[in-house]
Amino acid sequence: MPVRHLVHIFAVLCVLALASTAGCGGDEDDGDRTRVVASLYPLAWAAERVGGDAVEVVNLTPPGAEPHDVELSAGDVEAVRDADLVVYGSYSGFQPAVVDAVAQRSGISVDAHGPDSDPHVWLDPLRFVSLIEAIGAALGRAGAAQAPVAELRRLDRQYRNGLADCERRTVVTTHSAFKLLAKRYRLEELSLAGRSPESEPGPRELERLVGMVRKSGATAVFAEPLVSDRLAKTVAREAGIDIAVLDPIEGLSEDRLDAGEDYLSVMRQNLETLRETLGCR
């Protein structure tokens, strides 16, 4: 994956550009913490897990907001420009305002997507490992990255074991967010819309999708927490099946964060939802 090839480069750049900050060693106080800007929740989670108390992480996507077309204020653009490190995704059309802001900076940036054909890299734990390692190298904290890497590898084993023996393997989703997860664990994603949750199908396409859902043998359509469930409910009703929730973890609300939910806990909840819906043993 592209981020792997950047690890050594980031480690060298870190020594040159971040040597005076906590990210590359030295005294750690609030004034000296490395400033990291992340474009959405899972990338902010990754930076926080690697950086710990040595970093101050700003998430450009507000809690509970849908991140695909997030708009940046002048202050956000300034934060991107002045950050010691920016973690973002360059996938075309995903967060164009962020990509434009990153293009105006001269500092170190970690691109979570590269040439990937899907922006939701964090839904594949092993792809996410590569990103964690790149962040660790960029911050000069490769050792600190080992703990979250181990957690992601353990999560991967849980998914492999939990989805190994299932009656069904088709996952019907609201938008195409789970392609990488499906590929990793030998599932088939049937998406009702494109890679943006706002791109709903027309009447003829909707009729075709209902037919495909019926033919697939799926027992539920998965809605998402941050977007309307209108399409999912319509297809589920027409196909005569249930509706459930599968979270692409693009963002968590303040209430969920305050309740202690995070990337790992939601991924494990997703696994339990998949196991129940797919009839896994």
JOQUI-V480597 format. One record per helix or strand of 3 or more residues. SS is the DSSP state (H for helix, E for strand). FROM is the first residue (numbers start at 1). TO is the last residue. If there is no record, write none. Layout:
ss->SS from->FROM to->TO
ss->SS from->FROM to->TO
This chain:
ss->H from->2 to->5
ss->H from->7 to->17
ss->H from->22 to->24
ss->E from->34 to->38
ss->H from->41 to->54
ss->E from->55 to->59
ss->H from->74 to->82
ss->E from->85 to->88
ss->H from->96 to->103
ss->E from->108 to->111
ss->H from->121 to->123
ss->H from->125 to->138
ss->H from->145 to->162
ss->E from->170 to->173
ss->H from->179 to->184
ss->E from->188 to->191
ss->H from->203 to->216
ss->E from->220 to->223
ss->H from->230 to->239
ss->E from->242 to->245
ss->H from->254 to->258
ss->H from->263 to->278
